[in-house]
Amino acid sequence: MRKNAQPTISMVTPRLNKAGWAADLAAALMAALISVISLVTFLAISFGGGRGRQRAARGADLRYNMDLTLEEAVRGVTKEIRIPTLEECDVCHGSGAKAGTQPQTCPTCHGSGQVQMRQGFFAVQQTCPHCQGRGTLIKDPLP
Protein backbone atom coordinates (compact mmCIF):
# COMPACT_ATOMS: atom_id res chain seq x y z
CA MET A 1 0.00 0.00 0.00
CA ARG A 2 1.26 3.45 -0.86
CA LYS A 3 1.94 5.89 1.82
CA ASN A 4 -0.48 8.81 2.04
CA ALA A 5 -2.91 7.16 -0.41
CA GLN A 6 -6.30 8.80 -0.49
CA PRO A 7 -9.40 6.63 -0.92
CA THR A 8 -11.29 7.37 -4.10
CA ILE A 9 -15.00 7.18 -4.67
CA SER A 10 -16.21 6.37 -8.11
CA MET A 11 -19.77 6.82 -9.30
CA VAL A 12 -21.35 5.12 -12.21
CA THR A 13 -23.36 7.59 -14.20
CA PRO A 14 -25.40 6.64 -17.22
CA ARG A 15 -24.00 7.97 -20.43
CA LEU A 16 -26.45 8.62 -23.15
CA ASN A 17 -25.27 7.84 -26.60
CA LYS A 18 -27.22 8.34 -29.78
CA ALA A 19 -29.35 5.24 -29.10
CA GLY A 20 -29.90 6.04 -25.39
CA TRP A 21 -33.26 7.74 -25.84
CA ALA A 22 -34.49 4.85 -28.01
CA ALA A 23 -33.59 2.31 -25.31
CA ASP A 24 -35.40 4.41 -22.69
CA LEU A 25 -38.46 4.66 -24.92
CA ALA A 26 -38.43 0.91 -25.59
CA ALA A 27 -38.21 0.20 -21.85
CA ALA A 28 -41.13 2.55 -21.13
CA LEU A 29 -43.25 0.97 -23.86
CA MET A 30 -42.46 -2.52 -22.56
CA ALA A 31 -43.46 -1.48 -19.01
CA ALA A 32 -46.74 -0.04 -20.34
CA LEU A 33 -47.45 -3.23 -22.30
CA ILE A 34 -46.83 -5.36 -19.21
CA SER A 35 -49.20 -3.12 -17.23
CA VAL A 36 -51.93 -3.52 -19.85
CA ILE A 37 -51.48 -7.31 -19.94
CA SER A 38 -51.65 -7.42 -16.13
CA LEU A 39 -54.85 -5.35 -16.14
CA VAL A 40 -56.51 -7.55 -18.76
CA THR A 41 -55.52 -10.70 -16.85
CA PHE A 42 -56.88 -9.25 -13.59
CA LEU A 43 -60.20 -8.31 -15.22
CA ALA A 44 -60.54 -11.71 -16.88
CA ILE A 45 -60.01 -13.49 -13.57
CA SER A 46 -62.27 -11.08 -11.67
CA PHE A 47 -65.21 -11.42 -14.03
CA GLY A 48 -64.87 -15.17 -14.52
CA GLY A 49 -63.43 -15.15 -18.01
CA GLY A 50 -62.53 -18.55 -19.38
CA ARG A 51 -64.77 -20.51 -17.05
CA GLY A 52 -66.58 -23.37 -18.66
CA ARG A 53 -69.39 -25.37 -17.17
CA GLN A 54 -70.06 -24.48 -13.57
CA ARG A 55 -69.05 -27.18 -11.09
CA ALA A 56 -71.04 -28.17 -8.05
CA ALA A 57 -70.04 -26.27 -4.94
CA ARG A 58 -68.01 -28.09 -2.30
CA GLY A 59 -70.12 -29.20 0.63
CA ALA A 60 -69.72 -27.88 4.15
CA ASP A 61 -67.30 -29.53 6.56
CA LEU A 62 -68.83 -31.91 9.06
CA ARG A 63 -68.85 -30.86 12.69
CA TYR A 64 -69.96 -32.92 15.66
CA ASN A 65 -70.09 -31.68 19.27
CA MET A 66 -69.45 -34.34 21.90
CA ASP A 67 -69.14 -34.17 25.66
CA LEU A 68 -66.08 -35.91 27.14
CA THR A 69 -64.91 -36.26 30.69
CA LEU A 70 -61.37 -35.15 31.51
CA GLU A 71 -60.39 -38.79 32.01
CA GLU A 72 -61.78 -39.77 28.56
CA ALA A 73 -59.92 -36.87 26.94
CA VAL A 74 -56.63 -37.84 28.60
CA ARG A 75 -56.81 -41.63 28.18
CA GLY A 76 -58.76 -41.73 24.94
CA VAL A 77 -62.12 -43.33 24.29
CA THR A 78 -63.99 -44.84 21.35
CA LYS A 79 -67.61 -43.74 20.93
CA GLU A 80 -70.15 -44.39 18.22
CA ILE A 81 -71.89 -41.40 16.65
CA ARG A 82 -74.72 -40.99 14.12
CA ILE A 83 -74.32 -38.45 11.33
CA PRO A 84 -77.56 -37.35 9.65
CA THR A 85 -77.35 -37.50 5.85
CA LEU A 86 -79.59 -36.62 2.93
CA GLU A 87 -80.83 -39.61 0.96
CA GLU A 88 -81.40 -39.67 -2.78
CA CYS A 89 -85.02 -39.65 -3.90
CA ASP A 90 -86.17 -43.01 -5.33
CA VAL A 91 -88.41 -41.28 -7.92
CA CYS A 92 -86.10 -38.63 -9.43
CA HIS A 93 -82.68 -39.87 -8.19
CA GLY A 94 -81.78 -36.34 -7.12
CA SER A 95 -82.63 -34.53 -10.37
CA GLY A 96 -85.92 -33.00 -9.12
CA ALA A 97 -87.77 -34.05 -12.31
CA LYS A 98 -90.90 -36.24 -12.38
CA ALA A 99 -90.46 -39.93 -13.19
CA GLY A 100 -89.86 -40.52 -16.90
CA THR A 101 -88.61 -36.98 -17.56
CA GLN A 102 -85.14 -35.46 -17.56
CA PRO A 103 -83.84 -31.95 -16.85
CA GLN A 104 -83.23 -30.06 -20.12
CA THR A 105 -80.18 -27.96 -21.00
CA CYS A 106 -80.93 -24.27 -20.51
CA PRO A 107 -81.42 -22.60 -23.93
CA THR A 108 -80.23 -19.22 -22.62
CA CYS A 109 -76.77 -20.22 -21.33
CA HIS A 110 -76.45 -23.55 -23.21
CA GLY A 111 -75.73 -25.40 -19.97
CA SER A 112 -72.92 -23.21 -18.63
CA GLY A 113 -75.02 -21.44 -15.99
CA GLN A 114 -73.41 -18.13 -17.02
CA VAL A 115 -74.35 -15.46 -19.57
CA GLN A 116 -72.09 -12.77 -20.96
CA MET A 117 -73.23 -9.21 -21.63
CA ARG A 118 -71.07 -7.07 -23.91
CA GLN A 119 -71.03 -3.29 -24.07
CA GLY A 120 -68.36 -1.98 -26.40
CA PHE A 121 -64.98 -3.24 -25.23
CA PHE A 122 -66.31 -4.54 -21.93
CA ALA A 123 -67.86 -7.94 -21.27
CA VAL A 124 -69.47 -8.87 -17.96
CA GLN A 125 -70.24 -12.48 -17.08
CA GLN A 126 -73.05 -13.19 -14.63
CA THR A 127 -75.32 -15.98 -13.43
CA CYS A 128 -77.94 -16.99 -15.98
CA PRO A 129 -81.29 -15.43 -14.98
CA HIS A 130 -83.26 -18.21 -16.71
CA CYS A 131 -81.82 -21.25 -14.86
CA GLN A 132 -80.29 -19.41 -11.84
CA GLY A 133 -76.83 -20.81 -12.66
CA ARG A 134 -77.79 -24.50 -12.70
CA GLY A 135 -77.40 -24.92 -16.48
CA THR A 136 -80.55 -27.06 -16.65
CA LEU A 137 -84.31 -26.51 -16.52
CA ILE A 138 -86.94 -28.92 -15.19
CA LYS A 139 -90.22 -28.71 -17.13
CA ASP A 140 -92.05 -31.19 -14.89
CA PRO A 141 -90.67 -30.94 -11.33
CA LEU A 142 -91.71 -33.25 -8.53
CA PRO A 143 -94.36 -31.70 -6.27
C-alpha positions as a Markdown table, in Angstrom:
| # | Residue | x | y | z |
|---|---|---|---|---|
| 1 | Met | 0.0 | 0.0 | 0.0 |
| 2 | Arg | 1.3 | 3.5 | -0.9 |
| 3 | Lys | 1.9 | 5.9 | 1.8 |
| 4 | Asn | -0.5 | 8.8 | 2.0 |
| 5 | Ala | -2.9 | 7.2 | -0.4 |
| 6 | Gln | -6.3 | 8.8 | -0.5 |
| 7 | Pro | -9.4 | 6.6 | -0.9 |
| 8 | Thr | -11.3 | 7.4 | -4.1 |
| 9 | Ile | -15.0 | 7.2 | -4.7 |
| 10 | Ser | -16.2 | 6.4 | -8.1 |
| 11 | Met | -19.8 | 6.8 | -9.3 |
| 12 | Val | -21.3 | 5.1 | -12.2 |
| 13 | Thr | -23.4 | 7.6 | -14.2 |
| 14 | Pro | -25.4 | 6.6 | -17.2 |
| 15 | Arg | -24.0 | 8.0 | -20.4 |
| 16 | Leu | -26.5 | 8.6 | -23.2 |
| 17 | Asn | -25.3 | 7.8 | -26.6 |
| 18 | Lys | -27.2 | 8.3 | -29.8 |
| 19 | Ala | -29.3 | 5.2 | -29.1 |
| 20 | Gly | -29.9 | 6.0 | -25.4 |
| 21 | Trp | -33.3 | 7.7 | -25.8 |
| 22 | Ala | -34.5 | 4.8 | -28.0 |
| 23 | Ala | -33.6 | 2.3 | -25.3 |
| 24 | Asp | -35.4 | 4.4 | -22.7 |
| 25 | Leu | -38.5 | 4.7 | -24.9 |
| 26 | Ala | -38.4 | 0.9 | -25.6 |
| 27 | Ala | -38.2 | 0.2 | -21.8 |
| 28 | Ala | -41.1 | 2.6 | -21.1 |
| 29 | Leu | -43.3 | 1.0 | -23.9 |
| 30 | Met | -42.5 | -2.5 | -22.6 |
| 31 | Ala | -43.5 | -1.5 | -19.0 |
| 32 | Ala | -46.7 | 0.0 | -20.3 |
| 33 | Leu | -47.5 | -3.2 | -22.3 |
| 34 | Ile | -46.8 | -5.4 | -19.2 |
| 35 | Ser | -49.2 | -3.1 | -17.2 |
| 36 | Val | -51.9 | -3.5 | -19.9 |
| 37 | Ile | -51.5 | -7.3 | -19.9 |
| 38 | Ser | -51.6 | -7.4 | -16.1 |
| 39 | Leu | -54.9 | -5.4 | -16.1 |
| 40 | Val | -56.5 | -7.6 | -18.8 |
| 41 | Thr | -55.5 | -10.7 | -16.8 |
| 42 | Phe | -56.9 | -9.2 | -13.6 |
| 43 | Leu | -60.2 | -8.3 | -15.2 |
| 44 | Ala | -60.5 | -11.7 | -16.9 |
| 45 | Ile | -60.0 | -13.5 | -13.6 |
| 46 | Ser | -62.3 | -11.1 | -11.7 |
| 47 | Phe | -65.2 | -11.4 | -14.0 |
| 48 | Gly | -64.9 | -15.2 | -14.5 |
| 49 | Gly | -63.4 | -15.1 | -18.0 |
| 50 | Gly | -62.5 | -18.6 | -19.4 |
| 51 | Arg | -64.8 | -20.5 | -17.1 |
| 52 | Gly | -66.6 | -23.4 | -18.7 |
| 53 | Arg | -69.4 | -25.4 | -17.2 |
| 54 | Gln | -70.1 | -24.5 | -13.6 |
| 55 | Arg | -69.1 | -27.2 | -11.1 |
| 56 | Ala | -71.0 | -28.2 | -8.0 |
| 57 | Ala | -70.0 | -26.3 | -4.9 |
| 58 | Arg | -68.0 | -28.1 | -2.3 |
| 59 | Gly | -70.1 | -29.2 | 0.6 |
| 60 | Ala | -69.7 | -27.9 | 4.1 |
| 61 | Asp | -67.3 | -29.5 | 6.6 |
| 62 | Leu | -68.8 | -31.9 | 9.1 |
| 63 | Arg | -68.8 | -30.9 | 12.7 |
| 64 | Tyr | -70.0 | -32.9 | 15.7 |
| 65 | Asn | -70.1 | -31.7 | 19.3 |
| 66 | Met | -69.4 | -34.3 | 21.9 |
| 67 | Asp | -69.1 | -34.2 | 25.7 |
| 68 | Leu | -66.1 | -35.9 | 27.1 |
| 69 | Thr | -64.9 | -36.3 | 30.7 |
| 70 | Leu | -61.4 | -35.2 | 31.5 |
| 71 | Glu | -60.4 | -38.8 | 32.0 |
| 72 | Glu | -61.8 | -39.8 | 28.6 |
| 73 | Ala | -59.9 | -36.9 | 26.9 |
| 74 | Val | -56.6 | -37.8 | 28.6 |
| 75 | Arg | -56.8 | -41.6 | 28.2 |
| 76 | Gly | -58.8 | -41.7 | 24.9 |
| 77 | Val | -62.1 | -43.3 | 24.3 |
| 78 | Thr | -64.0 | -44.8 | 21.4 |
| 79 | Lys | -67.6 | -43.7 | 20.9 |
| 80 | Glu | -70.1 | -44.4 | 18.2 |
| 81 | Ile | -71.9 | -41.4 | 16.6 |
| 82 | Arg | -74.7 | -41.0 | 14.1 |
| 83 | Ile | -74.3 | -38.5 | 11.3 |
| 84 | Pro | -77.6 | -37.4 | 9.7 |
| 85 | Thr | -77.4 | -37.5 | 5.8 |
| 86 | Leu | -79.6 | -36.6 | 2.9 |
| 87 | Glu | -80.8 | -39.6 | 1.0 |
| 88 | Glu | -81.4 | -39.7 | -2.8 |
| 89 | Cys | -85.0 | -39.7 | -3.9 |
| 90 | Asp | -86.2 | -43.0 | -5.3 |
| 91 | Val | -88.4 | -41.3 | -7.9 |
| 92 | Cys | -86.1 | -38.6 | -9.4 |
| 93 | His | -82.7 | -39.9 | -8.2 |
| 94 | Gly | -81.8 | -36.3 | -7.1 |
| 95 | Ser | -82.6 | -34.5 | -10.4 |
| 96 | Gly | -85.9 | -33.0 | -9.1 |
| 97 | Ala | -87.8 | -34.1 | -12.3 |
| 98 | Lys | -90.9 | -36.2 | -12.4 |
| 99 | Ala | -90.5 | -39.9 | -13.2 |
| 100 | Gly | -89.9 | -40.5 | -16.9 |
| 101 | Thr | -88.6 | -37.0 | -17.6 |
| 102 | Gln | -85.1 | -35.5 | -17.6 |
| 103 | Pro | -83.8 | -32.0 | -16.9 |
| 104 | Gln | -83.2 | -30.1 | -20.1 |
| 105 | Thr | -80.2 | -28.0 | -21.0 |
| 106 | Cys | -80.9 | -24.3 | -20.5 |
| 107 | Pro | -81.4 | -22.6 | -23.9 |
| 108 | Thr | -80.2 | -19.2 | -22.6 |
| 109 | Cys | -76.8 | -20.2 | -21.3 |
| 110 | His | -76.4 | -23.5 | -23.2 |
| 111 | Gly | -75.7 | -25.4 | -20.0 |
| 112 | Ser | -72.9 | -23.2 | -18.6 |
| 113 | Gly | -75.0 | -21.4 | -16.0 |
| 114 | Gln | -73.4 | -18.1 | -17.0 |
| 115 | Val | -74.3 | -15.5 | -19.6 |
| 116 | Gln | -72.1 | -12.8 | -21.0 |
| 117 | Met | -73.2 | -9.2 | -21.6 |
| 118 | Arg | -71.1 | -7.1 | -23.9 |
| 119 | Gln | -71.0 | -3.3 | -24.1 |
| 120 | Gly | -68.4 | -2.0 | -26.4 |
| 121 | Phe | -65.0 | -3.2 | -25.2 |
| 122 | Phe | -66.3 | -4.5 | -21.9 |
| 123 | Ala | -67.9 | -7.9 | -21.3 |
| 124 | Val | -69.5 | -8.9 | -18.0 |
| 125 | Gln | -70.2 | -12.5 | -17.1 |
| 126 | Gln | -73.1 | -13.2 | -14.6 |
| 127 | Thr | -75.3 | -16.0 | -13.4 |
| 128 | Cys | -77.9 | -17.0 | -16.0 |
| 129 | Pro | -81.3 | -15.4 | -15.0 |
| 130 | His | -83.3 | -18.2 | -16.7 |
| 131 | Cys | -81.8 | -21.3 | -14.9 |
| 132 | Gln | -80.3 | -19.4 | -11.8 |
| 133 | Gly | -76.8 | -20.8 | -12.7 |
| 134 | Arg | -77.8 | -24.5 | -12.7 |
| 135 | Gly | -77.4 | -24.9 | -16.5 |
| 136 | Thr | -80.5 | -27.1 | -16.7 |
| 137 | Leu | -84.3 | -26.5 | -16.5 |
| 138 | Ile | -86.9 | -28.9 | -15.2 |
| 139 | Lys | -90.2 | -28.7 | -17.1 |
| 140 | Asp | -92.1 | -31.2 | -14.9 |
| 141 | Pro | -90.7 | -30.9 | -11.3 |
| 142 | Leu | -91.7 | -33.2 | -8.5 |
| 143 | Pro | -94.4 | -31.7 | -6.3 |
